[in-house]
Amino acid sequence: MVQARLHRQGRTRLRRERAQPARPVTSADVLVLGGGPAGSAAARTLARLGKSVVVVERSTYHDWRPGESLPPQARTTLAELGVVERLLELEPATSFGIRACWGQSDPYAIDFIFDASGTGCQVDRPRFDAMLASAAADAGAALVTGARLLALELERCCWQACVETAGQRRVFRARALVDATGRSALVARRLGVRRRAFDRLIGLVGLVDLPESAAVESNLLLEAVEDGWWYSAPLPRSRMTVAFMTDADLIGSRACASAFAARLRQAPYTTERVQGLRLRDLRVRSAATARLDEPSGAGWLAVGDAAEAHDPLAGIGLTNAIDSGRRGARALAAALDGDTEAKARYAADTAVSFWRYLRQRTEQYARERRWASSPFWRRRCTDDASSSPGGIGSDAWG
């Protein structure tokens, strides 16, 4: 068994309890840890730029995961990545807009018909993520799935990772590493980079199976309530995702299912939409706004949620992940080719986009004024973007 601890100076101490047989070593320019949308986008971009890439992914792209919305503007991002046709082959559920109960009790429509990019869509996340990973592999990246990271080491400007997959241990060496491990930011945090949370938002997210003959509105439904907000949206293959977003401390010690049911009674339009349908696969997921103080360092770079995570209300999670992966890949490729300022420019651009997002987040939440004294809504009245990085919001949540 191998145990590892990654230190601030970027080295790993390994302790072996017993001798291990020699393992084959694969070398590449870049090792991407995490094969989600950001990691796959980074890998595909790097491969198209002529870099050798290995992607190590924990899953096998079979388990359901939340986060399925693609707004109309995502088409541009996907086109630049060269995967629009692959997306259409997945037959995503078309979304013509959003129906919202936000700032008022009666629902109103936000139509995509006036968006120059066309309609949005809802995707089956496992199939969508697998499609992006396949696109990365088709570009030349080596894809390792069902992998468990056993050890990670940075020494003499070279990363070395030992992973276990399909009962075998493999070793990968690379000149650079992409941290695409999602909200855990595994590599960056083990290197000692601080990840700052700006709130405690969580999502109680589940699936509903729809009858084959059911006539379901295609739009995403947003409904604000006293302690948070609800969203629901139809998915491919006759399913619908339903989620309640709130702060972790407002749920307390109540079981996930009972908290979900209790809050659902406060949301009449969401209740009507799921009436008589059975909820399954209910799970709790962090949805907090957060960012790394530094999204890059010596020999590494973070992308997607590892670098910065957005509130689902923004509706740009998948789009941001893919765009971040592409931008990070271009910066890393330039750095490998000798551009000493490339990663610093990526870090600066990431910071600017994040503070712009914070301003938009504050504006979106400010439109709901019915529960001004509620802890959930009161916490979001502060303009986190009114100060420079390191100011308001940086230490509010530990």
C-alpha positions as CSV (number, residue, x, y, z in Angstrom):
1,M,0.0,0.0,0.0
2,V,1.3,3.5,-0.9
3,Q,0.5,6.5,1.3
4,A,1.4,10.0,0.1
5,R,1.3,13.5,1.4
6,L,1.9,16.4,-0.9
7,H,3.8,19.2,0.7
8,R,3.8,23.0,0.1
9,Q,7.1,22.8,-1.7
10,G,5.6,20.4,-4.2
11,R,7.2,17.1,-3.2
12,T,5.6,13.9,-2.0
13,R,7.0,11.6,0.6
14,L,6.1,8.0,-0.1
15,R,6.0,5.2,2.5
16,R,5.8,1.6,1.3
17,E,4.6,-1.0,3.7
18,R,5.9,-3.7,1.5
19,A,7.9,-3.9,-1.7
20,Q,6.0,-3.3,-4.9
21,P,6.8,-4.9,-8.3
22,A,8.1,-2.7,-11.0
23,R,5.4,-0.9,-13.0
24,P,5.5,0.4,-16.5
25,V,6.0,4.2,-16.9
26,T,4.2,6.3,-19.4
27,S,5.7,9.8,-20.2
28,A,3.8,12.8,-21.6
29,D,4.0,16.5,-21.8
30,V,0.9,17.1,-19.6
31,L,-0.9,15.0,-17.0
32,V,-4.6,16.0,-16.6
33,L,-6.1,14.9,-13.3
34,G,-9.9,14.8,-13.8
35,G,-11.7,14.0,-17.0
36,G,-14.8,16.1,-16.5
37,P,-15.8,18.9,-18.9
38,A,-12.9,21.1,-17.9
39,G,-10.3,18.4,-17.9
40,S,-11.5,16.9,-21.2
41,A,-11.6,20.4,-22.9
42,A,-8.1,21.1,-21.7
43,A,-6.8,17.7,-22.9
44,R,-8.4,18.1,-26.3
45,T,-7.0,21.6,-26.7
46,L,-3.5,20.5,-25.6
47,A,-3.6,17.6,-28.0
48,R,-4.7,19.8,-30.9
49,L,-1.7,22.1,-30.0
50,G,0.6,19.2,-30.5
51,K,1.2,18.2,-26.8
52,S,1.2,14.6,-25.6
53,V,-1.5,14.3,-22.9
54,V,-2.7,11.7,-20.4
55,V,-6.1,12.1,-18.7
56,V,-6.7,10.3,-15.4
57,E,-10.4,10.1,-14.5
58,R,-11.8,8.5,-11.3
59,S,-15.2,7.5,-12.8
60,T,-16.2,5.4,-15.8
61,Y,-18.8,8.0,-16.9
62,H,-21.8,5.8,-15.9
63,D,-23.0,7.4,-12.6
64,W,-25.5,10.2,-12.8
65,R,-24.2,13.7,-11.7
66,P,-26.0,17.0,-11.5
67,G,-25.2,20.0,-13.6
68,E,-26.9,19.6,-17.0
69,S,-27.8,23.1,-18.4
70,L,-26.3,24.6,-21.5
71,P,-27.4,28.1,-22.3
72,P,-27.6,29.3,-25.9
73,Q,-24.2,30.9,-25.8
74,A,-22.6,27.6,-25.0
75,R,-22.9,26.8,-28.7
76,T,-20.1,29.1,-29.5
77,T,-17.8,27.5,-26.9
78,L,-18.7,24.0,-28.1
79,A,-18.1,25.0,-31.7
80,E,-14.6,26.4,-30.9
81,L,-13.9,23.0,-29.2
82,G,-15.2,21.2,-32.3
83,V,-17.8,19.1,-30.6
84,V,-21.2,20.6,-31.7
85,E,-22.0,17.6,-34.0
86,R,-21.1,15.2,-31.2
87,L,-23.5,17.1,-28.9
88,L,-26.3,16.8,-31.3
89,E,-25.8,13.1,-31.6
90,L,-26.6,12.8,-27.8
91,E,-30.1,14.2,-28.6
92,P,-30.2,16.7,-25.7
93,A,-33.5,18.1,-24.4
94,T,-34.2,21.5,-26.1
95,S,-34.8,24.4,-23.8
96,F,-36.7,27.4,-25.2
97,G,-36.2,29.5,-22.1
98,I,-36.7,29.8,-18.3
99,R,-40.0,30.2,-16.3
100,A,-39.2,32.1,-13.1
101,C,-40.9,33.0,-9.9
102,W,-38.2,35.3,-8.8
103,G,-39.0,38.7,-7.2
104,Q,-42.7,38.0,-7.5
105,S,-45.2,35.2,-6.8
106,D,-46.5,34.8,-10.3
107,P,-44.2,33.1,-12.9
108,Y,-42.8,35.0,-15.9
109,A,-41.0,33.8,-19.0
110,I,-37.4,34.5,-20.1
111,D,-37.4,33.4,-23.7
112,F,-34.3,32.3,-25.6
113,I,-36.1,33.0,-28.9
114,F,-34.5,36.5,-28.9
115,D,-31.0,35.1,-28.3
116,A,-28.8,35.2,-31.4
117,S,-27.3,31.8,-30.4
118,G,-30.6,30.1,-30.5
119,T,-32.1,27.7,-27.9
120,G,-30.4,26.2,-24.9
121,C,-30.5,22.5,-23.9
122,Q,-30.3,20.0,-21.0
123,V,-27.9,17.1,-21.3
124,D,-27.5,13.7,-19.8
125,R,-24.3,14.5,-17.9
126,P,-22.7,11.0,-17.9
127,R,-23.1,10.8,-21.7
128,F,-22.1,14.4,-22.2
129,D,-18.9,14.0,-20.1
130,A,-18.1,10.7,-21.9
131,M,-18.6,12.5,-25.2
132,L,-16.1,15.2,-24.3
133,A,-13.6,12.6,-23.0
134,S,-14.0,10.7,-26.3
135,A,-13.3,13.9,-28.2
136,A,-10.1,14.4,-26.2
137,A,-9.0,10.8,-27.0
138,D,-9.8,11.3,-30.7
139,A,-7.5,14.3,-30.7
140,G,-4.7,12.2,-29.4
141,A,-5.0,12.3,-25.6
142,A,-4.6,9.0,-23.6
143,L,-7.6,8.4,-21.4
144,V,-7.4,6.3,-18.2
145,T,-10.8,5.8,-16.5
146,G,-11.8,4.1,-13.3
147,A,-8.5,5.3,-11.8
148,R,-7.6,5.8,-8.2
149,L,-4.7,8.2,-7.5
150,L,-2.3,6.5,-5.1
151,A,0.6,8.9,-5.1
152,L,1.7,12.2,-6.7
153,E,5.2,13.6,-6.7
154,L,6.9,16.7,-8.1
155,E,10.6,16.5,-8.3
156,R,13.2,18.1,-10.7
157,C,10.4,19.8,-12.7
158,C,8.7,16.5,-13.4
159,W,5.4,15.2,-12.1
160,Q,5.0,11.5,-11.4
161,A,1.6,9.9,-10.6
162,C,0.9,6.4,-9.5
163,V,-2.6,5.2,-10.2
164,E,-4.5,2.0,-9.9
165,T,-7.0,1.1,-12.6
166,A,-8.5,-2.3,-13.5
167,G,-6.6,-3.9,-10.7
168,Q,-3.2,-2.7,-12.0
169,R,-0.9,0.0,-11.0
170,R,0.5,2.4,-13.6
171,V,2.9,5.3,-13.4
172,F,2.7,8.5,-15.4
173,R,5.4,11.2,-15.8
174,A,4.8,14.6,-17.2
175,R,6.4,18.0,-17.5
176,A,3.2,19.8,-16.4
177,L,0.0,19.0,-14.6
178,V,-3.6,20.3,-15.0
179,D,-5.7,20.2,-11.8
180,A,-9.2,19.4,-13.1
181,T,-10.4,17.7,-9.9
182,G,-13.5,19.9,-9.5
183,R,-14.4,21.6,-6.3
184,S,-12.0,19.5,-4.3
185,A,-9.0,21.2,-6.1
186,L,-7.0,18.2,-5.0
187,V,-3.6,19.2,-6.3
188,A,-3.8,22.9,-5.6
189,R,-4.9,22.5,-2.0
190,R,-2.3,19.8,-1.3
191,L,0.3,22.3,-2.6
192,G,-0.9,24.7,0.1
193,V,-2.9,27.1,-2.2
194,R,-5.9,28.5,-0.3
195,R,-9.4,28.0,-1.7
196,R,-11.8,30.7,-0.5
197,A,-15.5,30.1,-0.2
198,F,-17.9,33.0,-0.5
199,D,-21.0,31.2,0.8
200,R,-22.3,27.9,2.1
201,L,-24.6,27.0,-0.8
202,I,-25.5,23.4,-1.2
203,G,-28.0,21.6,-3.5
204,L,-30.4,18.8,-2.6
205,V,-30.6,17.3,-6.0
206,G,-32.6,14.3,-7.3
207,L,-34.1,12.7,-10.4
208,V,-37.7,12.1,-11.4
209,D,-38.7,9.5,-13.9
210,L,-41.4,10.8,-16.3
211,P,-44.1,8.7,-17.9
212,E,-43.4,8.1,-21.6
213,S,-46.6,9.8,-22.5
214,A,-46.2,12.8,-20.2
215,A,-46.4,16.3,-21.7
216,V,-43.7,18.2,-19.8
217,E,-42.9,21.8,-20.3
218,S,-39.4,22.0,-21.8
219,N,-38.3,25.2,-20.0
220,L,-36.2,25.2,-16.8
221,L,-38.3,26.4,-13.8
222,L,-36.8,28.7,-11.2
223,E,-38.8,29.3,-8.0
224,A,-37.5,31.4,-5.0
225,V,-38.7,30.5,-1.5
226,E,-37.8,31.9,1.9
227,D,-34.7,29.7,2.6
228,G,-33.4,29.4,-1.0
229,W,-34.6,28.5,-4.4
230,W,-35.7,25.6,-6.6
231,Y,-35.0,24.6,-10.1
232,S,-36.3,21.8,-12.2
233,A,-35.6,20.9,-15.8
234,P,-36.5,17.9,-18.2
235,L,-33.6,15.7,-19.3
236,P,-33.2,13.3,-22.2
237,R,-34.6,9.8,-21.8
238,S,-37.8,10.9,-20.0
239,R,-36.3,12.2,-16.8
240,M,-36.3,15.4,-14.9
241,T,-33.8,16.9,-12.4
242,V,-35.2,18.7,-9.4
243,A,-33.0,20.6,-6.9
244,F,-33.4,22.7,-3.8
245,M,-30.6,25.2,-3.3
246,T,-30.0,26.6,0.2
247,D,-27.2,27.2,2.8
248,A,-25.9,24.2,4.6
249,D,-26.5,25.6,8.0
250,L,-30.2,26.2,7.2
251,I,-30.9,22.5,6.7
252,G,-29.5,21.6,10.1
253,S,-29.5,18.0,11.2
254,R,-32.6,17.0,9.2
255,A,-32.3,14.0,6.9
256,C,-31.9,15.0,3.3
257,A,-35.2,13.5,2.2
258,S,-37.2,15.1,4.9
259,A,-35.6,18.5,4.4
260,F,-36.3,18.2,0.7
261,A,-40.0,17.3,1.2
262,A,-40.5,20.0,3.8
263,R,-39.1,22.8,1.6
264,L,-41.0,21.5,-1.5
265,R,-44.3,22.4,0.2
266,Q,-43.2,26.0,0.0
267,A,-42.8,25.9,-3.7
268,P,-46.2,25.6,-5.4
269,Y,-45.1,25.6,-9.0
270,T,-42.3,23.1,-8.4
271,T,-44.8,20.9,-6.4
272,E,-47.2,21.0,-9.3
273,R,-44.5,20.0,-11.7
274,V,-43.5,16.9,-9.8
275,Q,-46.9,16.0,-8.4
276,G,-47.4,12.2,-8.3
277,L,-43.9,11.4,-9.5
278,R,-41.3,9.5,-7.5
279,L,-38.0,11.1,-6.6
280,R,-34.9,9.0,-6.7
281,D,-31.1,9.3,-6.4
282,L,-31.5,12.3,-4.0
283,R,-28.0,13.6,-3.0
284,V,-26.4,16.6,-1.5
285,R,-23.8,18.5,-3.5
286,S,-21.7,21.6,-2.6
287,A,-22.7,24.6,-4.9
288,A,-20.7,27.3,-3.1
289,T,-19.1,30.1,-4.9
290,A,-15.3,29.6,-4.4
291,R,-12.0,30.3,-6.0
292,L,-8.3,29.5,-5.5
293,D,-6.1,32.4,-4.5
294,E,-3.7,31.3,-7.2
295,P,-4.9,29.1,-10.1
296,S,-1.4,28.2,-11.3
297,G,2.1,27.6,-10.1
298,A,5.4,26.0,-10.9
299,G,4.6,23.1,-13.3
300,W,0.8,23.2,-12.7
301,L,-2.4,25.0,-13.5
302,A,-6.0,24.6,-12.3
303,V,-9.1,24.7,-14.6
304,G,-12.9,24.5,-14.2
305,D,-14.4,24.3,-10.7
306,A,-10.9,23.6,-9.3
307,A,-9.9,27.1,-10.2
308,E,-13.3,28.9,-9.6
309,A,-16.7,27.5,-8.9
310,H,-19.9,29.4,-9.7
311,D,-23.4,29.5,-8.2
312,P,-25.7,27.3,-10.3
313,L,-28.1,30.4,-10.6
314,A,-25.7,31.8,-13.1
315,G,-26.4,28.9,-15.4
316,I,-22.9,28.8,-16.8
317,G,-21.3,26.0,-14.9
318,L,-20.7,23.7,-17.9
319,T,-19.9,26.5,-20.3
320,N,-17.4,28.0,-17.8
321,A,-15.7,24.6,-17.2
322,I,-15.2,24.1,-21.0
323,D,-14.0,27.6,-21.6
324,S,-11.7,27.5,-18.6
325,G,-10.2,24.2,-19.8
326,R,-9.5,25.7,-23.2
327,R,-8.0,28.9,-21.9
328,G,-5.9,27.0,-19.3
329,A,-4.6,24.6,-22.0
330,R,-3.5,27.4,-24.3
331,A,-1.7,29.1,-21.4
332,L,0.0,25.8,-20.4
333,A,1.0,25.0,-23.9
334,A,2.5,28.4,-24.3
335,A,4.4,28.0,-21.0
336,L,5.8,24.7,-22.2
337,D,7.0,26.4,-25.4
338,G,8.9,29.0,-23.3
339,D,6.4,31.8,-22.7
340,T,7.2,32.7,-19.1
341,E,4.2,35.0,-18.7
342,A,1.5,32.8,-20.1
343,K,0.3,31.3,-16.8
344,A,0.4,34.7,-15.1
345,R,-1.9,36.1,-17.9
346,Y,-4.3,33.1,-17.4
347,A,-4.4,33.8,-13.6
348,A,-5.1,37.5,-14.2
349,D,-7.9,36.8,-16.7
350,T,-9.4,34.2,-14.4
351,A,-9.5,36.7,-11.5
352,V,-11.1,39.4,-13.7
353,S,-13.8,37.1,-14.9
354,F,-14.5,35.9,-11.4
355,W,-15.0,39.3,-9.9
356,R,-17.2,40.2,-12.9
357,Y,-19.3,37.1,-12.1
358,L,-19.6,38.1,-8.4
359,R,-21.1,41.4,-9.4
360,Q,-23.6,39.6,-11.6
361,R,-24.4,37.2,-8.9
362,T,-25.2,40.0,-6.4
363,E,-27.4,41.7,-9.0
364,Q,-29.3,38.4,-9.6
365,Y,-30.0,37.8,-6.0
366,A,-30.9,41.5,-5.4
367,R,-34.0,41.0,-7.6
368,E,-35.6,38.9,-5.0
369,R,-36.8,41.2,-2.1
370,R,-39.7,39.3,-0.6
371,W,-37.7,37.7,2.2
372,A,-35.2,40.5,3.0
373,S,-34.9,39.4,6.7
374,S,-34.4,35.7,5.8
375,P,-30.8,34.6,6.6
376,F,-30.4,33.1,3.1
377,W,-31.3,36.3,1.2
378,R,-29.8,38.7,3.7
379,R,-26.4,37.0,3.3
380,R,-26.5,37.7,-0.4
381,C,-27.2,41.5,-0.1
382,T,-23.5,42.1,0.3
383,D,-21.7,43.1,-2.8
384,D,-18.7,40.7,-2.7
385,A,-17.3,42.3,-5.9
386,S,-17.2,45.8,-4.5
387,S,-13.7,45.2,-3.3
388,S,-10.5,43.9,-4.9
389,P,-9.5,40.3,-4.4
390,G,-8.9,39.6,-0.7
391,G,-11.6,42.1,0.4
392,I,-15.2,41.5,1.3
393,G,-16.2,37.8,1.2
394,S,-12.7,36.4,1.3
395,D,-12.9,35.3,4.9
396,A,-16.6,35.4,5.6
397,W,-17.0,31.6,5.4
398,G,-13.7,30.3,6.5
